[in-house]
Amino acid sequence: LDLEESGPRLPDGTWSLQERAVRVLLIGAGRMGLVHAIALSRLKGIVLDGIVDINPSATTFLSRIGIAAPSYRSLEEALKQRQPDAAVIATPPASHLPLTRSCLQRGLAVMVEKPMAVYDAQLHVYERLGREYPTLPVQVGWVMPRCPQINSCIKKLRAGEYGNVQSFVGVSLLSSIHRRSANRWEV
C-alpha cells in the first residue's frame, strides 16, 4: 500500500490494518498451498509474509515459480522472524486443529483449508476456541458458493423461491481420510 509517512498510526507506532496490507503466513506449500500462495500473492491489500512447510522442495518449488516470500520449516521458526496478522492453513487435515490452536494462541486470524476437522468431536473444540478467542476469526476455505450453479441456488433461496425452508442437510463422504494409504483426502 502507498502510505504517506505522516498517516495515522496506532499508539505503538505501527500502522492499523485499515492503513496497511494484511500480512499472511501460509502454512503448507503442497497442492493446496500452491493455490493459496498464488492467490495471496495477487490479492490487493494482502502480503504473503512467509511460507511454512517441513518439506524444503515444496517451498523451493514455490520460489522457482515466482512466489516471493521467505520460507520456514516450522511455525515457531516463522513466528520468530515474522509478524503476521493471519495464517492460511493448507496442510494435511489431521494437522488443522493443532495448527489452528497454535495460530490463535499467537494472535493470528486463521483460514483453514477444507476439511476443517477430521472427527466430529473436533468441531466442539473449534467452537470452544471461538469462545476463547472471540476477536480472532477462524474461517474455512470453501468455494462452492462461488460456483455459478450454487450461487444461482443461493440467490433463489434468499429470494424465497424455495418457500419456507425448514431444514437442510449436506453430506460429503470422505471415507479414505483415515487410511494411511490414501493418496488424497478427497478420495
N, C-alpha and C positions, 0 to 999 in steps of 0.2 A: 504494500500500500504506500502511496505517496503521502507523507505526512510532514507538515512543517514542524520544525523543532520547537516552535512556540505553542504547539497544540496542547489540548488538555491531557493531564496525566493523573494517575492515581497518587494518593499520599506517599506511597513508597517510591515514586518517581517512574514507575512503569506505565506503559500505555494500557488502557482498558481494552477489552475485546471489541468494543464499538469503534475503537480508533486504530486497531492493528489487526493483522491477519491472525487467525486461529492456528496455533502450532499443533500439528497432529503427528503422533507416533504410530507407525504401522507395525503391528506385531504379527509376524508371519509373512514370509516372502514367497510362498508357494503359488499354486494356481490361482487361488482367490486373492492372495496378496498382490500378485501381478495386476489384477483388475483394479484393486483398490489403489495401488501405487500410481497407476496411470491416471485414475480419476482424481486422486488427491493432488497430483502434480499439475492438473489442469484447472482445478476449481478456483475461481476468484475468491479471495478472502481466506484461503487456506494455504498453509505452508507445510509441506511434508518435512517434518522436523528430524526424522530418523526412522530407520528400519531395523527391526529386531528379528533375527532368525538364528537358530543354532547351526544351521547349515550354511557355511560360507559360500558355497556355489550358488545358492539361491539369491543372496544379496549381490554377489558378483554379476549374476545374470541381469538383475535389475539395473545395475550400474552400467553394464555394457549396452543396454538398450536405451540409455539416456536418462534414467531416473537418478537425479542428483540429490542424494541425501546420505548422511553418514550412516554406517551400518554398525550393529552391535550384536553380540552373541546372547545377551540376556537383558531382560527388562531392567534389572538392577544396574547393569553397566550403562544402559542408555540413560537412565534417570540420574546417574551421577554426572553425566556430560550434558544433558539437555534439560529444558524446562518446558515440556509440552503442556498444552491445555487439555488435550483429549487423546484418546487412543482408539485405533481400529484394530480389533482382534480378528485375525484371519488365519487361525491355527487349527489343528485337528479338534473336533468337537469336545473330546474329553478334557481339553485344557481350557475351555472357555470360562467356566465358573471360577477356577482359581486365578486366572489372569484378570478376570473382571474384578474380583475382590481386591487383588493387588493394586490394580489401577485406581479403584475407588479410594482405597486407603491412602493413596498418594495424591488424592485430589483431582483425578482426571475424569472427565466425562468419557463415556465408553459407547462405542458402536461395535456390537458383536455380530460376526457373520453367522448366518443360519447353519445348523440349528443351534439355538441358544443353549439348550440343555440336552443332556443325553438321557436322563431319567426324570420322571415326573416329580420326584422329591426335590430335585434341584430347582424347580420353579418356585417352591416355597422359600428357598434360600435367596433367590433373586428378589422375591418380594420383601424379605427381611432386609436385604441390602438396600433396597429402595427406601425403606423406612429409616435405616441407619444413615444414609447419605441422600437426604431429600433434595439437595440442591444440585446433585450431580446426575445428569440423565444417563440412563442405560437404554440404548436402542438396539434393535435387531435389524440386520440388513435383509430386506425382503422386497423384491422388485415387482411382485405380482400386481400391486395397484397401478404400476406404470404401464403394464401391458394394455394395449388398446381394447381388447375384448373384455378384460377385467374392469378397466376404467369405465367402459360403457355400462357394465352391470352396476357398478358402484353409483354412477350418476342416476340410473333408473331407480335404484334402491332409495337414494336420498330424495328423489322426486316423488316417492310414494307409489311408483308404478307397479310394485310387487305387493301392494296392500300393506296391512299391518303385520310386519314380520314378528313372529313370536319367539323364534329362536333360530340358531344357525349352528351347524356342526361341520367342521372341516377336518378331514383325516388325511394324514400323509404317512405312508408305511415306509419305514427305514429299517427293515429287518436285519440288514447286514451291519448296522452301525457298531455292534458289539463284537463282531468277529474280527480277529486279528488278520485273517486272510483277505478281507475285503479290500480291494484297491481304492475304492471311493465310498464315502459315506452315502452318496446318493443311490447306490445300487439297490 
